[in-house]
Amino acid sequence: MCLFAGYYWRKVAGEARISSAEAEAARLVEEAGREAEAKQREALVSAKEETLRMRNEIEREARERRAEQQRLERRLVQKEETLDRKYRGVDQRERELSGKEKRLLGKEKELETKEAKVGAGVPESWGDWFERAVTWETLTSVMLVEAGANIVEVRHPETVRRVKSAVQDLMKAGR
């Protein structure tokens, strides 16, 4: 009987240890499952946060690119407007110059007509019109120099030679 009682006690104690080990194993499996679920949820939350961060970064970059593109478009429009204004100004100036050129051509023809008529009705004793013009300019310039002018403006090269000669003669006479 002692043997039977020892065997039974050993069997009950072994079964108790086995059931306690099985319970511990079940608890560990359940705890591992909960930890796995928690880690899985944590990984999912982390992935969602990373996705959200990346989305925000991409949206920020897209906004910056749009802003840069809009800035460049505004700058391009401003440059186009500036060029249009300059082009209109150049066209206006070109029209003005064309009008002035036409008026000057008309005046030039008018002067040519007057020059052609310069000798008309003048006595022959007055001489050639060209020689009279040079002589007139020379006399006027020399009178101005004698009156004390420091600078005189003349148009014809022959007048320049004659005025220089007259000034040299005045310088010699003044010594």
Residue pairs with C-beta under 8 A, 6 or more apart in sequence:
118 129
119 129
122 129
126 132
133 156
134 156
134 158
134 159
134 162
137 154
137 155
137 156
137 159
138 154
138 159
138 162
138 163
138 166
141 152
141 154
141 159
141 163
142 162
142 163
142 166
142 167
144 152
145 152
145 163
145 166
145 167
145 170
146 170
152 163
154 160
154 163
